[in-house]
Amino acid sequence: MIATPSKQQTVQIWYREGVRDWMPYHGRVGRVVIVGRGKPRNHGVEVGCTVVSVPCGNLRRPPDQVSRGMEV
């Protein structure tokens, strides 16, 4: 889980099992364009041409970077 992403960081949007079916961006990879501060703490992630608001705690490293052990 990435709690404090940095701008331009590549991330994967990941929701818990119980709500995945309702979240259209689950599993998609994008780039952080807005880092949320304060409450609620949401981050803006650009997926394709759309900026999506993602709650803090629903971001993780993309699978290709996890398997190589790279920091994002």
Secondary structure per residue as TSV (DSSP state, phi and psi in degrees):
chain	resnum	aa	ss	phi	psi
A	1	M	-	360.0	138.1
A	2	I	-	-108.9	111.2
A	3	A	S	-89.0	-34.1
A	4	T	S	-126.9	82.3
A	5	P	-	-74.4	161.6
A	6	S	-	-107.2	158.8
A	7	K	T	-60.2	144.4
A	8	Q	T	69.9	9.0
A	9	Q	-	-76.7	136.5
A	10	T	E	-83.6	128.2
A	11	V	E	-136.7	164.6
A	12	Q	E	-116.4	134.5
A	13	I	E	-82.6	127.9
A	14	W	-	-141.5	121.4
A	15	Y	-	-110.9	160.4
A	16	R	-	-68.4	161.3
A	17	E	T	-57.6	-36.3
A	18	G	T	-69.1	-20.6
A	19	V	T	-118.4	-0.8
A	20	R	G	-55.7	-38.4
A	21	D	G	-64.1	-24.9
A	22	W	G	-94.3	-8.5
A	23	M	-	-102.3	107.1
A	24	P	T	-68.1	-18.3
A	25	Y	T	-101.8	8.9
A	26	H	T	-59.7	129.4
A	27	G	T	86.6	-8.7
A	28	R	-	-77.6	148.3
A	29	V	E	-104.7	135.6
A	30	G	E	-149.9	-171.4
A	31	R	E	-122.4	134.7
A	32	V	E	-71.3	124.5
A	33	V	E	-114.1	-22.7
A	34	I	E	-133.5	124.1
A	35	V	-	-99.9	119.0
A	36	G	-	-75.3	143.0
A	37	R	-	-131.8	150.2
A	38	G	S	84.5	-156.1
A	39	K	S	-126.9	138.7
A	40	P	S	-68.2	152.1
A	41	R	-	-98.4	90.5
A	42	N	E	-111.2	150.8
A	43	H	E	-117.9	146.9
A	44	G	E	-93.0	119.4
A	45	V	E	-117.2	126.5
A	46	E	E	-87.1	116.9
A	47	V	E	-118.0	110.1
A	48	G	T	67.3	-121.7
A	49	C	T	-104.5	9.4
A	50	T	E	-114.5	138.4
A	51	V	E	-98.8	123.5
A	52	V	E	-111.5	136.2
A	53	S	E	-85.8	121.0
A	54	V	E	-121.4	126.2
A	55	P	E	-62.2	146.8
A	56	C	T	-56.4	135.8
A	57	G	T	100.1	-7.9
A	58	N	-	-108.3	23.7
A	59	L	E	-119.5	144.0
A	60	R	E	-147.3	170.9
A	61	R	-	-68.6	142.5
A	62	P	-	-62.4	150.6
A	63	P	H	-57.8	-36.9
A	64	D	H	-66.1	-30.1
A	65	Q	H	-83.9	-26.1
A	66	V	H	-70.8	-42.8
A	67	S	H	-66.8	-27.5
A	68	R	T	-90.8	-4.9
A	69	G	T	73.1	23.8
A	70	M	-	-85.9	148.0
A	71	E	-	-85.0	141.1
A	72	V	-	-89.9	360.0
